Amino acid sequence: MLEILDTTLRDGEQTAGVSFNHGEKLSIAKMLIEEAQVDRIEIASARVSAGELEAANDICQWAKRNGHLGKVEVLGFVDGGVSIDWICKAGGKVINMLAKGSLHHVTEQLRKTPEEHADDIAANIAMAVKRGLRVNLYLEDWSNGMKDSRDYVYYMVDRLQSEPIERFMLPDTLGILNPDETFELCHDITTRYPGLRFDFHAHNDYDMAVANVMEAVKGGVTGVHTTVNGLGERAGNAPLASVVAVLNDMLRVPNAINEKRLTHVCRMVESLSGVRIPDNKPVVGDSVFTQTAGVHADGDNKGNLYCNPLLPERFGRVRRYALGKLSGKANIAKNLQEMGINLSAEQIRLVTSRVIELGDKKESLSAEDLPFIVADVLRGALPSSAQQKPDVISIVNYSLSLTRGLKPVATVRLSIDGQEYEDTSRGDGQYDAFMKALWKIYDRLGRNHPRLVDYKVSIPPGGKTDALVETVIVWSDGESEIRTRGLDADQTEAAIKATVKMLNLIEQR
């Protein structure tokens, strides 16, 4: 079975602007091992900071209690035992020792001969083993080493293969390889040393990381490295979800990953890292299981003609059919069917025309907008299943107060079925204060309220302070997710509009 090491907590944290605190690192470690079920995780670089040591210790203690300590690895250096002391203090049991995999790195950065470097590595391995650590060895810049100084790479492996090294790890440190080169180099080294275990570590500088991982596996490596959402230095690393899809569908290589939990893990890391997943990111992007063209929806209706093996249900998702100027009657019918709204062929034609008209004006539409469009187009001449109920919840008034040095305060007056209620609350921001006041009213009435899943603000470029802001919020009511949109020149007002729309959609359901 192919091993997958995820290095989100080490290499992924080298993404510009990304820094996890120790609580976040522990949460991600738990998700990777228990939910995604990766084989190994690389959690830190030794000697970085006191906070990194504390985080590593938290993860190691949790892993030890739950029988996972052998899956936790830490990057260390050939530094006379300093990294070994650090890892032992953190409670770790595996060191991924960073050595030089190219002659250029040895002679220019270390200013040493290959023989001197090999002796230093051997001495540090002996120290690690004496302290009870298992050892893997990174050959940093291995891809350049194989291209420019292959005899050096052979010398290092020949010299070190008798040492107690569990895996030799082969990084394409600068992301220079293409798939053909990856296969050739991996096949060369795995066939030359058939008794050794090799991992491949890809970087994505030319957007080839996933393809290179695929070729490395074909070339004979027994482990590959990934990060969640492709986080990592420069253009990042090979993204976990994409690699798993390729392993399962293209190569049919057995692995331990739980596909169903990948979307949840990826979105949690998105939230904690602050790096948004692009809408078109394979497997986990917001739009990748959304059909837009009407002919695609029609084909799916007639026999799933536009579905490939990458089915959304594998990843805990569903296929959607977008609304816009490319929508056909099949798109509209698919969305209406999911909502339980039954219209005649002529009514669907009228609704489709309005959706296309709005799409031509660059209106952003969602499935939740469809009942409002139906009501507007057919003006009451609807079957009972499609009748749009009037809003039962509305904001009568609200006041937001922002004072420097104090938490924002919101007072909200809400109307529910004609009865007014009012409450006040503080929050970490104006919208947070608004929501806390709103939920205080709900709690007082014993009403359940949904959970906010995602919050996205889109501000058009150009720097105009009066530009319209679009706020899209995803909510979960325990049964399904609801996506609502608000548009206003004020960001908080846009979010409030999206919130009120959500409350009424839940009421209508």
Secondary structure, 3 states (H helix, E strand, C coil): CCEEEECCCCCHHHCCCCCCCHHHHHHHHHHHHHHHCCCEEEEEECCCCHHHHHHHHHHHHHHHHCCCHHHEEEEEECCCCHHHHHHHHHCCCEEEEEEECCHHHHHHHHCCCHHHHHHHHHHHHHHHHHCCCEEEEEEECHHHHHHHCHHHHHHHHHHHCCCCCCEEEEECCCCCCCHHHHHHHHHHHHHHCCCCCEEEECECCCCCHHHHHHHHHHCCCCEEEEEHHHCCCCCCECEHHHHHHHHHHHHCCCCCCCHHHHHHHHHHHHHHHCCCCCCCCCCCCCCCCEECCHHHHHHHHCCCCCCCCCCHHHHCCCCEECCCCCCCHHHHHHHHHHHCCCCCHHHHHHHHHHHHHHHHCCCCCCHHHHHHHHHHHHCCCCCHHHCCCCCCEEEEEEEEECCCCCCCEEEEEEEECCEEEEEEEECCCHHHHHHHHHHHHHHHCCCCCCEEEEEEEECCCCCCCCCCEEEEEEEECCCCEEEEEEEECCHHHHHHHHHHHHHHHHHHC
